[in-house]
Amino acid sequence: MGVPSRESLSNLFAQGNAEYQKGDFASAERFYRQMLDAGVDSASLYYNLGNVCFKQRKLGEAIYYWEKAKRRLPGDPDVRENLDLANLMVVDRIEVSPDPFPVRLFRRAQELLSLTQATWTILLLFVITNILFSVYLLARNPRLCFRVLIGGFISGILVFLLGCSLAWRIYDESHRQEGIVVEQKADVRSGPGTDNITVFTVHEGIKVRVRGEANGWYQVSLPNGWNGWLQQSALHIL
């Protein structure tokens, strides 16, 4: 079977949208999943899949697809609002100590730009910094020299901070693996197998960190430090 053409994929997307408008969410999901099977990786597709799953009360899968959409369009308000609403419906409430305000602010700023957008922003600021310092070296007006020097230092500091942030994000995303529980209720066990005791239970929609895998099981942990083994069928990896 050949690779579907762009036109055929667009038709699938349009058919899915039409079925969604008619209220046939299961049919819309089938069209969207055909695009997934064809290898389409786009925020719009994930956003729409999240919508049809949510309409069918599949909370875990809705959150999973909206999380995937958010990773590609971190600043999109519709994706963020849908996730905020869906997360209010998650059964599990994990009590953790809040991060210090500067850390929360830093993470919030990180979420506003995708990796590509952050990279281009850093490159633009780097060019601006070099232009300002070039003007400083060539200018003869003392007042102008002072202003461009201050501007150059500010943009240089921003390049440094954003560069450090980007480096950390790349490192974190390459080493951190997360997943969304998609089963309504799943037991987390002390080891990879049903013969191990259940240490706690999680419900659909909760995000966990994946730390390893063995024999069809994922080793997972929660933000509060709880950890154990979860069957792979219960989890969708982001």
N, CA and C of each residue as an Amber inpcrd file, in Angstrom:
protein
   714
   0.8500000  -1.1950000   0.0000000   0.0000000   0.0000000   0.0000000
   0.8810000   1.2390000   0.0000000   0.5930000   2.1790000  -0.8950000
   1.3980000   3.3800000  -0.9990000   1.0770000   4.3810000   0.0900000
   1.9060000   5.4010000   0.1500000   1.6920000   6.4660000   1.1260000
   0.5190000   7.3230000   0.6800000  -0.4680000   7.5920000   1.5530000
  -1.6230000   8.4060000   1.1560000  -1.1920000   9.7930000   0.7130000
  -1.8750000  10.3200000  -0.2800000  -1.5680000  11.6560000  -0.7670000
  -2.0730000  12.7080000   0.2120000  -1.5440000  13.9130000   0.0580000
  -1.9960000  15.0100000   0.9240000  -3.4770000  15.2600000   0.7340000
  -3.9490000  15.1030000  -0.5210000  -5.3660000  15.3390000  -0.8000000
  -6.2450000  14.3160000  -0.0830000  -5.8230000  13.0450000  -0.1010000
  -6.6270000  12.0190000   0.5600000  -6.6420000  12.2220000   2.0740000
  -5.5030000  12.6590000   2.6430000  -5.4630000  12.9320000   4.0780000
  -6.3510000  14.1210000   4.4200000  -6.3510000  15.1460000   3.5570000
  -7.2270000  16.3030000   3.7790000  -8.6900000  15.8870000   3.7290000
  -9.0090000  14.9500000   2.8090000 -10.3830000  14.4640000   2.7200000
 -10.7900000  13.7150000   3.9830000  -9.8590000  12.9010000   4.5080000
 -10.1490000  12.1880000   5.7490000 -10.4210000  13.1670000   6.8840000
  -9.6160000  14.2090000   6.9590000  -9.7800000  15.2130000   8.0150000
 -11.1240000  15.9220000   7.8630000 -11.4710000  16.2670000   6.6230000
 -12.7450000  16.9420000   6.3710000 -13.9200000  16.0280000   6.6970000
 -13.8080000  14.7350000   6.3560000 -14.8770000  13.7940000   6.6810000
 -15.0240000  13.6280000   8.1930000 -13.8890000  13.5730000   8.8750000
 -13.9470000  13.4860000  10.3270000 -14.6250000  14.7020000  10.9350000
 -14.2910000  15.8730000  10.4260000 -14.9100000  17.1060000  10.9180000
 -16.4130000  17.1140000  10.6450000 -16.7870000  16.6140000   9.4500000
 -18.2160000  16.5880000   9.1050000 -18.9810000  15.6480000  10.0340000
 -18.4020000  14.4780000  10.3290000 -19.0520000  13.5450000  11.2430000
 -19.1530000  14.1250000  12.6560000 -18.1270000  14.8690000  13.0500000
 -18.1510000  15.5110000  14.3630000 -19.2950000  16.5300000  14.4400000
 -19.4620000  17.3190000  13.3820000 -20.5260000  18.3190000  13.3560000
 -21.9010000  17.6680000  13.4120000 -22.0220000  16.4650000  12.8460000
 -23.3030000  15.7490000  12.8720000 -23.5340000  15.0720000  14.2170000
 -22.5070000  15.0190000  15.0620000 -22.6490000  14.3810000  16.3630000
 -22.2970000  12.9180000  16.3740000 -21.7820000  12.4000000  15.2500000
 -21.3650000  10.9980000  15.1890000 -19.8790000  10.9320000  15.5620000
 -19.6120000  10.9540000  16.8530000 -18.2270000  11.0740000  17.3200000
 -17.4140000   9.8040000  17.0820000 -18.0510000   8.6510000  17.1530000
 -17.3400000   7.3980000  16.8960000 -16.8750000   7.3380000  15.4450000
 -17.7480000   7.7720000  14.5240000 -17.3820000   7.7800000  13.1140000
 -16.2680000   8.7930000  12.8500000 -16.3540000   9.9650000  13.4870000
 -15.3040000  10.9710000  13.3350000 -13.9720000  10.4380000  13.8310000
 -14.0120000   9.7110000  14.9540000 -12.7740000   9.1360000  15.4930000
 -12.1420000   8.1590000  14.5060000 -12.9790000   7.3720000  13.8160000
 -12.4310000   6.4130000  12.8580000 -11.6890000   7.1140000  11.7260000
 -12.2320000   8.2100000  11.2350000 -11.5440000   8.9560000  10.1740000
 -10.2250000   9.5360000  10.6800000 -10.2500000  10.1000000  11.8760000
  -9.0250000  10.6790000  12.4300000  -7.9610000   9.6020000  12.6640000
  -8.3950000   8.4240000  13.1120000  -7.4290000   7.3650000  13.3830000
  -6.8260000   6.8080000  12.0890000  -7.5550000   6.8950000  11.0110000
  -6.9670000   6.5250000   9.7270000  -5.7910000   7.4440000   9.3910000
  -5.9240000   8.7010000   9.7590000  -4.8210000   9.6380000   9.5410000
  -3.6370000   9.2980000  10.4460000  -3.9420000   8.9200000  11.6890000
  -2.8710000   8.4850000  12.5960000  -2.1350000   7.2750000  12.0290000
  -2.9020000   6.3050000  11.5320000  -2.3060000   5.0930000  10.9740000
  -1.4440000   5.4110000   9.7560000  -1.7680000   6.5130000   9.0690000
  -0.9950000   6.9170000   7.8920000   0.2570000   7.7010000   8.2740000
   0.4350000   7.9320000   9.5730000   1.6490000   8.6060000  10.0340000
   1.5280000  10.1020000  10.2260000   0.3090000  10.6340000  10.1980000
   0.1280000  12.0690000  10.3920000   0.4360000  12.4370000  11.8380000
   1.2250000  13.4670000  12.0170000   1.6300000  13.9270000  13.3560000
   1.4240000  15.4300000  13.4160000   0.2180000  15.8480000  13.8170000
  -0.0890000  17.2790000  13.8250000  -0.9220000  17.6410000  15.0400000
  -0.7560000  18.8680000  15.4880000  -1.4980000  19.3440000  16.6560000
  -3.0030000  19.3550000  16.3840000  -3.4010000  19.7200000  15.1630000
  -4.8300000  19.7880000  14.8280000  -5.4810000  18.4200000  14.9240000
  -4.7750000  17.4010000  14.4340000  -5.3230000  16.0440000  14.4950000
  -5.4540000  15.5880000  15.9410000  -4.4280000  15.8140000  16.7440000
  -4.4790000  15.4040000  18.1460000  -5.5620000  16.1700000  18.9050000
  -5.7110000  17.4440000  18.5870000  -6.7380000  18.2500000  19.2520000
  -8.1310000  17.6980000  18.9430000  -8.3780000  17.4010000  17.6610000
  -9.6860000  16.8750000  17.2800000  -9.9320000  15.4860000  17.8620000
  -8.8850000  14.6630000  17.9040000  -9.0320000  13.3410000  18.5170000
  -9.3630000  13.4670000  20.0040000  -8.7300000  14.4130000  20.6610000
  -9.0600000  14.6600000  22.0620000 -10.5150000  15.0450000  22.2290000
 -11.0090000  15.8710000  21.2990000 -12.4040000  16.3110000  21.3790000
 -13.3750000  15.1470000  21.2240000 -13.1310000  14.2710000  20.2140000
 -14.0820000  13.1790000  19.9960000 -14.0040000  12.1470000  21.1250000
 -12.8250000  11.9470000  21.6680000 -12.7060000  11.0210000  22.8020000
 -13.4310000  11.5750000  24.0240000 -13.2960000  12.8760000  24.2500000
 -13.9720000  13.5010000  25.3940000 -15.4920000  13.4000000  25.2370000
 -15.9760000  13.6050000  24.0220000 -17.4170000  13.5040000  23.7750000
 -17.9310000  12.0960000  24.0290000 -17.0580000  11.1010000  23.8760000
 -17.4450000   9.7050000  24.1020000 -17.1050000   9.2410000  25.5230000
 -16.7720000  10.1940000  26.3820000 -16.4700000   9.9290000  27.7930000
 -15.2220000   9.0660000  27.9790000 -14.3150000   9.1590000  27.0430000
 -13.0320000   8.4660000  27.1810000 -12.0140000   9.4930000  27.6770000
 -12.0970000   9.7590000  28.9700000 -11.3390000  10.8600000  29.5550000
  -9.8290000  10.6760000  29.4020000  -9.3450000   9.4740000  29.6730000
  -7.9050000   9.2360000  29.5980000  -7.3550000   9.4870000  28.2130000
  -8.0330000   8.9760000  27.1860000  -7.5560000   9.1730000  25.8240000
  -7.6830000  10.6270000  25.4010000  -8.7360000  11.3090000  25.8560000
  -8.8780000  12.7340000  25.5380000  -7.7030000  13.5270000  26.0830000
  -7.3550000  13.2870000  27.3390000  -6.2210000  13.9910000  27.9400000
  -4.9270000  13.6360000  27.2180000  -4.7880000  12.3640000  26.8450000
  -3.5820000  11.9290000  26.1380000  -3.3970000  12.7140000  24.8380000
  -4.4530000  12.8080000  24.0400000  -4.3190000  13.4990000  22.7510000
  -4.1840000  15.0080000  22.9210000  -4.8520000  15.5680000  23.9110000
  -4.6700000  17.0070000  24.1490000  -3.2620000  17.3090000  24.6530000
  -2.7000000  16.3950000  25.4370000  -1.3130000  16.5790000  25.8780000
  -0.3570000  16.5380000  24.6840000  -0.6240000  15.6580000  23.7340000
   0.2080000  15.6000000  22.5380000   0.0500000  16.8800000  21.7140000
  -1.1730000  17.4000000  21.6430000  -1.3950000  18.6570000  20.9330000
  -0.6700000  19.8080000  21.6300000  -0.6980000  19.7960000  22.9570000
  -0.0440000  20.8530000  23.7240000   1.4620000  20.8610000  23.4940000
   2.0660000  19.6980000  23.3310000   3.5070000  19.6350000  23.1070000
   3.9050000  20.2300000  21.7630000   2.9600000  20.2710000  20.8320000
   3.2490000  20.8500000  19.5290000   2.7930000  22.3000000  19.4300000
   1.7850000  22.6580000  20.2060000   1.3090000  24.0490000  20.2520000
   1.1640000  24.4590000  21.7170000   2.2830000  24.6910000  22.3950000
   2.2210000  24.9300000  23.8470000   1.4540000  26.1830000  24.2430000
   1.3540000  27.1500000  23.3520000   0.6830000  28.3920000  23.7190000
  -0.7710000  28.4550000  23.2930000  -1.3090000  27.3910000  22.7170000
  -2.6790000  27.4220000  22.2080000  -3.6860000  27.4670000  23.3620000
  -4.5310000  28.4840000  23.4170000  -5.4620000  28.6160000  24.5580000
  -6.5450000  27.5480000  24.5670000  -7.0090000  27.0940000  23.3860000
  -8.0670000  26.0800000  23.3420000  -7.5780000  24.7620000  23.9130000
  -6.3670000  24.3690000  23.5350000  -5.7980000  23.1250000  24.0630000
  -5.6460000  23.2180000  25.5740000  -5.1240000  24.3450000  26.0370000
  -4.8930000  24.5170000  27.4740000  -6.2150000  24.5130000  28.2540000
  -7.2310000  25.1850000  27.7300000  -8.5260000  25.2280000  28.4180000
  -9.1690000  23.8410000  28.4790000  -9.0760000  23.0950000  27.3810000
  -9.6370000  21.7420000  27.3900000  -8.9290000  20.8490000  28.3960000
  -7.6100000  20.9680000  28.4460000  -6.8470000  20.1670000  29.4120000
  -7.1900000  20.5610000  30.8400000  -7.3070000  21.8430000  31.0940000
  -7.6570000  22.2960000  32.4440000  -9.0130000  21.7380000  32.8680000
  -9.9800000  21.7690000  31.9490000 -11.3080000  21.2380000  32.2490000
 -11.2540000  19.7360000  32.4960000 -10.5520000  19.0110000  31.6110000
 -10.4860000  17.5560000  31.7360000  -9.7740000  17.1420000  33.0160000
  -8.7180000  17.8490000  33.3700000  -7.9690000  17.4810000  34.5760000
  -8.7950000  17.6700000  35.8480000  -9.7980000  18.5460000  35.8040000
 -10.6950000  18.6930000  36.9480000 -11.5440000  17.4390000  37.1580000
 -11.6870000  16.6340000  36.1020000 -12.5160000  15.4430000  36.1660000
 -11.7230000  14.1890000  36.5250000 -10.4080000  14.3130000  36.6170000
  -9.5730000  13.1610000  36.9750000  -9.8250000  12.8050000  38.4380000
 -10.0200000  11.5270000  38.7030000 -10.3490000  11.0700000  40.0540000
  -9.1860000  11.2910000  41.0160000  -7.9710000  10.9330000  40.5900000
  -6.8130000  10.9840000  41.4780000  -6.3700000  12.4190000  41.7330000
  -6.1380000  12.7140000  43.0010000  -5.6270000  14.0160000  43.4070000
  -4.3210000  13.7870000  44.1600000  -3.2120000  14.1650000  43.5500000
  -1.8970000  13.9170000  44.1260000  -1.4480000  15.1630000  44.8860000
  -1.2560000  15.0070000  46.1940000  -0.8300000  16.1170000  47.0220000
   0.7030000  16.2260000  46.9930000   1.1950000  17.3250000  46.4490000
   2.6400000  17.5800000  46.4240000   2.8840000  19.0190000  46.8600000
   4.0530000  19.2540000  47.3980000   4.4050000  20.6080000  47.8110000
   4.6050000  21.4810000  46.5710000   4.0380000  22.6820000  46.5510000
   4.1910000  23.5390000  45.3760000   5.6380000  24.0020000  45.2080000
   6.0370000  24.1580000  43.9520000   7.3720000  24.6770000  43.6680000
   7.4490000  26.1430000  44.0740000   8.6560000  26.6480000  44.3490000
   8.8060000  28.0800000  44.6210000   8.2920000  28.9070000  43.4380000
   7.8640000  30.1270000  43.7380000   7.2700000  30.9750000  42.6980000
   8.1900000  31.1760000  41.5000000   9.5010000  31.4490000  41.6810000
  10.3670000  31.6190000  40.4990000  10.4050000  30.3790000  39.6130000
  10.3560000  29.1920000  40.2250000  10.3770000  27.9490000  39.4390000
   9.0740000  27.8100000  38.6610000   7.9270000  28.1240000  39.3120000
   6.6390000  28.0430000  38.6160000   6.5970000  29.0420000  37.4740000
   7.1300000  30.2290000  37.6990000   7.1390000  31.2520000  36.6540000
   8.0110000  30.8040000  35.4880000   9.1570000  30.2170000  35.7990000
  10.0770000  29.7490000  34.7750000   9.4280000  28.6470000  33.9320000
   8.7590000  27.7100000  34.5920000   8.1100000  26.6210000  33.8610000
   6.9480000  27.1310000  33.0240000   6.2200000  28.1090000  33.5600000
   5.1100000  28.6880000  32.8010000   5.6250000  29.3580000  31.5390000
   6.7420000  30.0610000  31.6530000   7.3350000  30.7150000  30.4880000
   7.7910000  29.6860000  29.4640000   8.3230000  28.5580000  29.9390000
   8.7650000  27.5090000  29.0320000   7.6060000  26.9530000  28.2080000
   6.4340000  26.8800000  28.8200000   5.2910000  26.2700000  28.1520000
   4.7030000  27.1550000  27.0600000   5.0890000  28.4090000  27.0090000
   4.5110000  29.3250000  26.0290000   5.0640000  29.1160000  24.6290000
   6.2740000  28.5570000  24.5220000   6.9210000  28.3780000  23.2300000
   7.2800000  26.9160000  23.0150000   7.1270000  26.4620000  21.7780000
   7.6190000  25.1360000  21.4210000   9.1340000  25.1960000  21.3060000
   9.7710000  24.0370000  21.1640000  11.2290000  24.0090000  21.0260000
  11.6720000  24.7820000  19.7930000  10.9400000  24.6380000  18.6930000
  11.2960000  25.3530000  17.4640000  11.1510000  26.8520000  17.6520000
  10.0330000  27.2730000  18.2710000   9.8200000  28.7010000  18.4990000
  10.8840000  29.2800000  19.4290000  11.2430000  28.5210000  20.4770000
  12.2750000  28.9880000  21.4040000  13.6180000  29.1170000  20.7080000
  13.9300000  28.1730000  19.8240000  15.2030000  28.2260000  19.0950000
  15.2790000  29.4640000  18.2130000  14.2120000  29.7330000  17.4790000
  14.2060000  30.9130000  16.6060000  14.2410000  32.2080000  17.4190000
  13.5930000  32.2150000  18.5730000  13.6310000  33.4060000  19.4310000
  15.0530000  33.6850000  19.9080000  15.7590000  32.6330000  20.3000000
  17.1510000  32.7910000  20.7490000  18.0300000  33.2930000  19.6090000
  17.8510000  32.7350000  18.4210000  18.6450000  33.1710000  17.2660000
  18.3710000  34.6410000  16.9420000  17.1050000  35.0460000  17.0230000
  16.7630000  36.4420000  16.7550000  17.3900000  37.3750000  17.7840000
  17.2980000  36.9940000  19.0560000  17.9090000  37.8150000  20.1030000
  19.4270000  37.8590000  19.9690000  20.0240000  36.7660000  19.5330000
  21.4760000  36.7340000  19.3200000  21.8790000  37.7140000  18.2250000
  21.1060000  37.7420000  17.1380000  21.3860000  38.6890000  16.0530000
  21.2200000  40.1260000  16.5430000  20.1490000  40.3810000  17.3010000
  19.9110000  41.7290000  17.8270000  21.0550000  42.1530000  18.7470000
  21.5290000  41.2320000  19.5850000  22.6440000  41.5350000  20.4900000
  23.8900000  41.9400000  19.7110000  24.1880000  41.1970000  18.6720000
  25.3630000  41.5290000  17.8580000  25.2100000  42.8540000  17.1360000
  24.0110000  43.1330000  16.6610000  23.7740000  44.4200000  15.9940000
  23.9600000  45.5760000  16.9730000  23.4200000  45.4390000  18.1770000
  23.5290000  46.5020000  19.1770000  24.9810000  46.7580000  19.5700000
  25.7600000  45.7030000  19.7660000  27.1630000  45.9000000  20.1210000
  27.9670000  46.4610000  18.9550000  27.5690000  46.1270000  17.7280000
  28.2320000  46.7190000  16.5580000  27.9460000  48.2140000  16.4820000
  26.6880000  48.5810000  16.7440000  26.3360000  50.0110000  16.7630000
  27.1140000  50.7390000  17.8560000  27.2580000  50.0980000  19.0080000
  28.0110000  50.7020000  20.1150000  29.4620000  50.9960000  19.7170000
  30.0660000  50.0560000  18.9970000  31.4710000  50.2430000  18.5980000
  31.6360000  51.3110000  17.5220000  30.5940000  51.5130000  16.7080000
  30.7070000  52.4470000  15.5860000  30.1330000  53.8300000  15.8830000
  29.2490000  53.9110000  16.8660000  28.5710000  55.1810000  17.1390000
  29.5250000  56.2040000  17.7520000  29.2390000  57.4410000  17.4800000
  30.0420000  58.5430000  18.0240000  29.2860000  59.3430000  19.0890000
  27.9720000  59.1820000  19.1080000  27.1410000  59.9080000  20.0630000
  27.1730000  59.1860000  21.4140000  27.6720000  59.8350000  22.4790000
  27.7840000  59.1650000  23.7940000  26.4390000  58.6610000  24.3220000
  25.3810000  59.4750000  24.1330000  24.0690000  59.0460000  24.6280000
  23.5890000  57.7910000  23.8930000  23.7790000  57.7700000  22.5660000
  23.3900000  56.6060000  21.7860000  24.2180000  55.3880000  22.1930000
  25.5200000  55.6040000  22.4150000  26.3950000  54.5100000  22.8340000
  25.9000000  53.8780000  24.1280000  25.4990000  54.7170000  25.0780000
  25.0280000  54.2170000  26.3660000  23.7580000  53.3990000  26.1980000
  22.8260000  53.8920000  25.3820000  21.5470000  53.2030000  25.2090000
  21.7270000  51.8430000  24.5270000  22.5220000  51.8120000  23.4480000
  22.6870000  50.5400000  22.7460000  23.5030000  49.5550000  23.5890000
  24.3950000  50.0820000  24.4420000  25.1540000  49.2000000  25.3220000
  24.2330000  48.5240000  26.3360000  23.3380000  49.3060000  26.9260000
  22.3630000  48.7340000  27.8620000  21.4630000  47.7210000  27.1590000
  20.9930000  48.1060000  25.9530000  20.1470000  47.1900000  25.1870000
  20.8740000  45.9040000  24.8330000  22.1590000  46.0260000  24.4940000
  22.9580000  44.8470000  24.1660000  23.1270000  43.9200000  25.3520000
  23.3630000  44.5050000  26.5290000  23.4970000  43.6800000  27.7330000
  22.1840000  42.9700000  28.0620000  21.0670000  43.6890000  27.9310000
  19.7730000  43.0830000  28.2360000  19.4770000  41.9290000  27.2890000
  19.6690000  42.1710000  25.9850000  19.4020000  41.1000000  25.0220000
  20.3880000  39.9490000  25.1910000  21.6230000  40.2630000  25.5750000
  22.6090000  39.2100000  25.8210000  22.2170000  38.3350000  27.0100000
  21.7200000  38.9770000  28.0540000  21.2590000  38.2230000  29.2290000
  20.0750000  37.3260000  28.8570000  19.1690000  37.8650000  28.0250000
  18.0290000  37.0690000  27.5880000  18.4690000  35.8660000  26.7560000
  19.4780000  36.0850000  25.9010000  20.0180000  34.9700000  25.1090000
  20.5720000  33.8890000  26.0370000  21.2910000  34.3160000  27.0670000
  21.8780000  33.3580000  28.0040000  20.7990000  32.5850000  28.7560000
  19.7920000  33.3060000  29.2860000  18.7410000  32.6500000  30.0650000
  17.9010000  31.7120000  29.2030000  17.5160000  32.1960000  28.0180000
  16.7120000  31.3590000  27.1360000  17.5080000  30.1710000  26.6150000
  18.8070000  30.3860000  26.3840000  19.6640000  29.2860000  25.9460000
  19.7630000  28.2020000  27.0020000  19.9260000  28.6130000  28.2620000
  19.9630000  27.6340000  29.3560000  18.6300000  26.8970000  29.4720000
  17.5320000  27.6580000  29.3220000  16.2080000  27.0490000  29.3920000
  16.0040000  26.0420000  28.2690000  16.4390000  26.4100000  27.0600000
  16.2810000  25.5140000  25.9180000  17.1170000  24.2480000  26.1020000
  18.3490000  24.4170000  26.5780000  19.2150000  23.2570000  26.7990000
  18.5950000  22.3100000  27.8280000  18.0200000  22.8870000  28.8980000
  17.3860000  22.0540000  29.9150000  16.1700000  21.3230000  29.3540000
  15.3630000  22.0140000  28.5290000  14.1860000  21.3770000  27.9490000
  14.5700000  20.2170000  27.0420000  15.5940000  20.4220000  26.2310000
  16.0360000  19.3610000  25.3250000  16.5280000  18.1580000  26.1340000
  17.3030000  18.4490000  27.1810000  17.7950000  17.3610000  28.0370000
  16.6310000  16.6610000  28.7270000  15.6960000  17.4350000  29.2760000
  14.5820000  16.8670000  30.0310000  13.6940000  16.0150000  29.1290000
  13.3990000  16.5160000  27.9270000  12.5070000  15.7860000  27.0310000
  13.1620000  14.5280000  26.4760000  14.4950000  14.5410000  26.3890000
  15.1830000  13.3540000  25.8830000  15.3550000  12.2860000  26.9700000
  15.2630000  12.6930000  28.2450000  15.4700000  11.7510000  29.3450000
  14.1970000  11.4490000  30.1340000  13.2000000  12.3060000  30.0250000
  11.9560000  12.1000000  30.7800000  10.9050000  11.4890000  29.8660000
  10.3460000  10.3800000  30.2860000   9.2710000   9.7430000  29.5380000
   8.0250000   9.7340000  30.4080000   6.9360000  10.2250000  29.8520000
   5.6850000  10.3070000  30.5920000   4.5770000   9.6030000  29.8270000
   3.5290000   9.2720000  30.5360000   2.3880000   8.6200000  29.9150000
   1.1000000   8.9930000  30.6220000  -0.0140000   8.7280000  29.9440000
  -1.3450000   8.9980000  30.4930000  -2.0700000   7.6710000  30.6720000
  -2.6190000   7.4570000  31.8640000  -3.4160000   6.2560000  32.1280000
  -4.7210000   6.3640000  31.3440000  -5.0350000   5.3420000  30.5420000
  -6.2270000   5.3770000  29.6960000  -7.3020000   4.3830000  30.1460000
  -6.9640000   3.4910000  31.0690000  -7.9900000   2.6050000  31.6280000
  -8.7050000   3.3160000  32.7750000 -10.0040000   3.0110000  32.9450000
 -10.7690000   3.6780000  33.9940000 -10.1420000   3.4630000  35.3660000
  -9.6130000   2.2750000  35.5880000  -8.9980000   1.9520000  36.8700000
  -7.9040000   0.9230000  36.6280000  -6.7200000   1.1740000  37.1770000
  -5.6030000   0.2600000  36.9570000  -4.8090000   0.1100000  38.2460000
  -4.4440000  -1.1240000  38.5440000  -3.6570000  -1.4100000  39.7400000
  -2.1700000  -1.2480000  39.4480000  -1.4890000  -0.5480000  40.3350000
  -0.0350000  -0.4260000  40.2680000   0.5390000  -1.4180000  41.2700000
   1.3890000  -2.3210000  40.7850000   1.8660000  -3.4240000  41.6160000
   3.3290000  -3.2410000  42.0130000   3.7490000  -4.0560000  42.9550000
   5.1080000  -3.9440000  43.4960000   6.1570000  -4.4830000  42.5350000
   5.7440000  -5.2220000  41.5250000   6.6670000  -5.7760000  40.5420000
   5.9620000  -6.0090000  39.2330000   6.7030000  -6.3400000  38.1670000
   6.1130000  -6.5260000  36.8340000   5.4290000  -7.8760000  36.6810000
   4.2050000  -7.9770000  37.1930000   3.4510000  -9.2110000  37.0730000
   2.2520000  -9.2050000  37.9920000   1.2000000  -9.9140000  37.6180000
  -0.0250000  -9.9200000  38.4180000   0.1250000 -10.7050000  39.7230000
   1.2170000 -11.4360000  39.8520000   1.4480000 -12.1660000  41.0980000
   2.0050000 -11.2680000  42.2000000   2.3590000 -10.0300000  41.8550000
   2.8490000  -9.0700000  42.8440000   1.6730000  -8.3230000  43.4740000
   1.8890000  -7.8280000  44.6930000   0.8010000  -7.1560000  45.4130000
   0.5020000  -5.7960000  44.8000000  -0.7390000  -5.3470000  44.9580000
  -1.1470000  -4.0110000  44.5160000  -0.7320000  -2.9930000  45.5770000
   0.0660000  -2.0160000  45.1760000   0.5270000  -1.0130000  46.1380000
  -0.3770000   0.2270000  46.1360000  -0.9580000   0.5390000  44.9890000
  -1.9740000   1.5900000  44.9390000  -2.6900000   1.4870000  43.5900000
  -3.7520000   2.2510000  43.4510000  -4.5780000   2.2190000  42.2380000
  -4.6320000   3.6070000  41.6120000  -4.5830000   3.6550000  40.2780000
  -4.7080000   4.9270000  39.5650000  -5.9140000   4.8540000  38.6390000
  -6.3730000   6.0220000  38.2190000  -7.5470000   6.1010000  37.3550000
  -7.2110000   6.8690000  36.0800000  -8.1170000   6.7550000  35.1050000
  -7.8560000   7.3200000  33.7900000  -7.6000000   8.8330000  33.8540000
  -6.6560000   9.2580000  33.0270000  -6.3600000  10.6780000  32.9050000
  -5.1590000  11.1390000  33.6880000  -4.7090000  10.3720000  34.6650000
  -3.5770000  10.8190000  35.4650000  -2.2800000  10.6370000  34.6730000
  -1.3830000  11.6020000  34.8350000  -0.0840000  11.5380000  34.1620000
   0.9400000  10.9220000  35.1100000   1.7280000   9.9900000  34.5890000
   2.7650000   9.3390000  35.3850000   4.0970000   9.4510000  34.6440000
   5.1640000   9.3020000  35.3960000   6.4930000   9.2600000  34.7920000
   6.9190000   7.8100000  34.6210000   7.4240000   7.4920000  33.4460000
   7.8490000   6.1230000  33.1390000   9.3590000   6.0340000  33.3650000
   9.7510000   5.0860000  34.2100000  11.1660000   4.9480000  34.5690000
  11.8080000   3.6610000  34.0570000  11.0010000   2.7530000  33.5280000
  11.5470000   1.5170000  32.9920000  10.4330000   0.6270000  32.5000000
  10.7960000  -0.4930000  31.8990000   9.7940000  -1.4460000  31.4240000
  10.3640000  -2.8540000  31.4540000   9.4550000  -3.8230000  31.6160000
   9.8690000  -5.2260000  31.6460000   8.6470000  -6.1200000  31.4900000
   8.7230000  -7.0530000  30.5520000   7.7050000  -8.1040000  30.4020000
   6.2890000  -7.5530000  30.2700000   6.1250000  -6.5080000  29.4590000
   4.7880000  -5.9620000  29.2470000   4.3080000  -5.0450000  30.3460000
   5.2120000  -4.5890000  31.1990000   4.8730000  -3.6820000  32.2980000
   5.7830000  -2.4580000  32.2570000   5.2250000  -1.3150000  32.7110000
   6.0120000  -0.0900000  32.8680000   6.2430000   0.1700000  34.3550000
   7.4600000   0.5550000  34.6930000   7.7240000   1.0500000  36.0470000
   7.3910000   2.5340000  36.0480000   6.4650000   2.9520000  36.8970000
   5.9760000   4.3320000  36.8780000   6.1110000   4.9630000  38.2650000
   6.0980000   6.2900000  38.2640000   6.1150000   7.0120000  39.5340000
   5.1920000   8.2110000  39.4430000   4.6810000   8.6170000  40.6020000
   3.8120000   9.7890000  40.7150000   4.6090000  10.9560000  41.2970000
   4.1040000  12.1860000  41.1460000   4.8200000  13.3530000  41.6780000
   5.0600000  13.3120000  43.1810000   4.2420000  12.5430000  43.9110000
   4.4190000  12.4670000  45.3680000   5.4330000  11.4130000  45.7930000
   6.0640000  10.7420000  44.8210000   7.0870000   9.7590000  45.1410000
   6.6230000   8.3190000  45.1130000   5.3100000   8.0830000  45.0240000
   4.8310000   6.7060000  44.9430000   5.2920000   6.0950000  43.6220000
   5.6400000   4.8190000  43.6510000   6.0650000   4.1620000  42.4160000
   5.6890000   2.6910000  42.4420000   5.6620000   2.0860000  41.2710000
   5.3180000   0.6800000  41.1320000   5.2790000   0.3080000  39.6650000
   4.6020000  -0.7970000  39.3580000   4.5660000  -1.3330000  38.0030000
   3.1350000  -1.3630000  37.4850000   2.9730000  -0.8910000  36.2440000
   1.6600000  -0.7660000  35.6190000   1.6800000  -1.4950000  34.2750000
   0.6190000  -2.2450000  33.9830000   0.5550000  -2.9380000  32.7000000
   0.6020000  -1.9440000  31.5440000   1.3380000  -2.2950000  30.4990000
   1.5210000  -1.3780000  29.3780000   0.2050000  -1.0470000  28.6760000
  -0.7460000  -1.9730000  28.6870000  -2.0260000  -1.7230000  28.0230000
  -2.8220000  -0.6160000  28.6960000  -2.4980000  -0.2990000  29.9470000
  -3.2210000   0.7280000  30.6910000  -2.6890000   2.1240000  30.4590000
  -1.5840000   2.2200000  29.7000000  -0.8740000   3.4950000  29.6010000
  -0.5680000   3.8250000  28.1460000  -0.7630000   5.1030000  27.7790000
  -0.3250000   5.6120000  26.4800000   0.8770000   6.5120000  26.7200000
   1.9810000   6.2160000  26.0540000   3.2000000   6.9990000  26.2220000
   3.1250000   8.2770000  25.4030000   3.4700000   9.3960000  26.0160000
   3.4710000  10.6790000  25.3160000   4.7290000  10.8190000  24.4450000
